[in-house]
Amino acid sequence: MFSNKSIRALAIECQHLHTPWRGDLPGLIRHLGALQLDAIQRITRAHHHQLYSRLPRYREQHLEQAERQREIFEYWSHAAAYLPLEHYRYARVRMNRIRDGQRHWFAKNAKLCRYVLDRVRAEGALKAADFVRARGGW
């Protein structure tokens, strides 16, 4: 059995937070699966911090260069993200559906969205649990 400490150490190592990534930027994004874009900025946008902490010689222009060279692409995964170019074929399915007129979840569920927004406007910040009738865990 593995200890919590050894599992945490393995997770940190696999994320290359302890030992820097030895490869290039596209290889790191491929290894991580995606690089979520983040608009939060103190010194620079937060996703750059993710790369600074893993790639010793990273500079912000490297991300733009990798995209320009078609090694990565920007798209909406579970959030706005840079993805390895190898994932483009999977994103293409969704792109085609949207092009062909498939509506976004919000459009298909406009009544539910209005209900949630109305409650938030009336009651202020709410948790997901505030919208569930049955109490309890998952």
C-alpha positions, 0 to 999 in steps of 0.5 A, a space after each residue: 500500500 502506498 502512503 499519502 506522502 508517496 502518492 503526493 510526491 508521485 503526483 508532483 513529480 508526474 506534473 513536473 513541478 519538482 523536476 523541470 520538464 526536459 523536453 519542449 513546450 508542445 511535448 509538455 502540453 502533450 504530457 499534461 493533456 492541456 494547458 488551461 488558459 487563465 485570465 487572472 493576472 498579477 505579474 502575467 497571466 496565470 497559465 504562463 506561471 504553469 509553464 515557467 514552473 515546469 520549463 526553465 527557459 520558458 518565455 511567453 513568446 514560446 506559446 505563440 510560436 508553438 501555436 503559429 508552428 501548429 504544434 498546439 492549438 487553442 480551443 474550448 476543451 472543458 475550458 479555454 485551453 491550449 491542446 496538443 495538435 494531435 487532439 485537433 481531430 477530436 475538437 473538429 467533431 464539436 466544431 463541425 456540430 456547431 457549424 452545422 447548427 447544433 445549439 449550445 447547452 445554454 440555448 437548449 436549456 434557456 428556461 433553466 438558465 433563466 431560473 438560475 439567473 433569477 434566483 442569483 439576482 434575487 438571493 445573491 451568491 448560491 451554491 449548486 446544493 441550493 438548487 438541489 431538492 434532495 439533500 445528501 451527498 452525490 
